[in-house]
Amino acid sequence: MSRCQAIWRRRYKRMATITISLEHGVKMGDKTHTTVLLRELTPGDIIDAGLASERVTASDDGYVFAVSPTLMGLHTLAKQIESIGDYDGIVDIDDLRKFHREDFELLQFHAERLDQAVLESVMQRGKHDASGGEPELADD
């Protein structure tokens, strides 16, 4: 693990994560891995995915930037993958192509579940803040 990855992991170790068991596995390098660790997205992840999803397209008024919803979804999913088995390198869209269709659908399903859980947690925190009550603190 690089120094940068170690710093990042310490900084974001409190983020919500979920481990998924793959039915078919995915080959990364010379090994086939059967687990994926997903993490919640950061604002930086969403910004980076949006920028990576922009394309210049021609319109009647000239050239404009357009964001592809498909690319946005793929880039955000790739950024949510913390590790694949013991492979903890950066995952990109080309790596997502390596997954079996059923495993890819499983990844998408669990990524959406994780996003929903994080959103619900934020909404709960907002309810506590709005009522003047004390926020609940997570145990370490």
MOHU-V255584 format. One record per residue. RES is the residue in one letter. SS is DSSP state (A for helix, B for strand, O for the rest). PHI is phi as a letter, one per 40 degrees, with the letter a starting at -180 (NA if undefined). D_CENTER is the distance of its C-alpha to the mean C-alpha in Angstrom with 2 decimals. Layout:
res;ss;phi;d_center
RES;SS;PHI;D_CENTER
RES;SS;PHI;D_CENTER
This chain:
res;ss;phi;d_center
M;O;NA;19.52
S;O;c;20.16
R;A;c;21.32
C;A;c;18.45
Q;A;c;15.88
A;A;c;18.22
I;A;c;18.41
W;A;c;14.69
R;A;c;14.48
R;A;c;17.53
R;A;c;16.34
Y;A;b;13.07
K;O;c;14.45
R;O;c;14.95
M;O;c;11.40
A;O;c;10.75
T;B;b;9.70
I;B;a;10.76
T;B;b;12.43
I;B;b;13.09
S;B;c;16.34
L;B;c;16.60
E;B;c;19.93
H;B;b;20.60
G;B;g;18.65
V;B;b;17.41
K;B;c;19.43
M;B;b;18.03
G;O;g;21.04
D;O;b;23.97
K;B;b;22.36
T;B;c;20.96
H;B;b;18.19
T;B;b;17.84
T;B;b;14.98
V;B;b;11.22
L;B;b;9.63
L;B;b;6.25
R;B;b;5.80
E;O;c;5.84
L;O;c;5.09
T;O;c;8.42
P;A;d;10.96
G;A;c;11.14
D;A;c;7.68
I;A;c;8.87
I;A;c;12.26
D;A;c;11.58
A;A;c;9.90
G;A;c;12.96
L;A;c;15.34
A;A;c;14.32
S;O;c;14.83
E;B;c;18.30
R;B;b;21.35
V;B;c;24.99
T;B;b;26.98
A;B;c;30.66
S;B;b;31.97
D;O;c;35.50
D;O;c;35.14
G;B;h;33.96
Y;B;c;30.60
V;B;b;27.56
F;B;c;23.84
A;B;b;21.77
V;B;c;18.05
S;O;c;17.20
P;A;c;15.16
T;A;c;14.47
L;A;c;13.26
M;A;d;11.14
G;A;c;9.40
L;A;c;9.21
H;A;c;8.12
T;A;c;5.12
L;A;c;4.41
A;A;c;5.78
K;A;c;4.21
Q;A;c;1.65
I;B;c;5.30
E;B;c;7.70
S;B;a;10.65
I;B;b;12.52
G;O;f;15.78
D;O;c;17.38
Y;B;c;15.78
D;O;b;13.57
G;O;c;13.83
I;O;c;11.60
V;O;b;10.10
D;O;b;11.07
I;A;c;12.15
D;A;c;15.30
D;A;c;13.71
L;A;c;12.10
R;O;c;15.76
K;O;c;16.96
F;O;c;15.66
H;O;c;18.37
R;A;d;18.10
E;A;c;18.16
D;A;c;15.43
F;A;c;13.20
E;A;c;14.19
L;A;c;13.52
L;A;d;9.86
Q;A;c;9.65
F;A;d;11.89
H;A;c;10.21
A;A;c;6.78
E;A;c;9.42
R;A;c;11.40
L;A;c;9.06
D;A;d;8.69
Q;A;c;12.45
A;A;c;13.33
V;A;c;12.01
L;A;c;13.89
E;A;c;16.88
S;A;c;16.99
V;A;c;17.18
M;A;c;19.80
Q;A;c;21.76
R;A;c;21.87
G;A;c;23.22
K;A;c;25.86
H;A;c;27.05
D;A;c;27.27
A;A;c;29.11
S;A;c;31.60
G;O;g;32.45
G;O;c;31.52
E;O;c;30.00
P;O;c;26.24
E;O;c;25.30
L;O;b;24.28
A;O;c;22.09
D;O;c;23.98
D;O;c;23.03
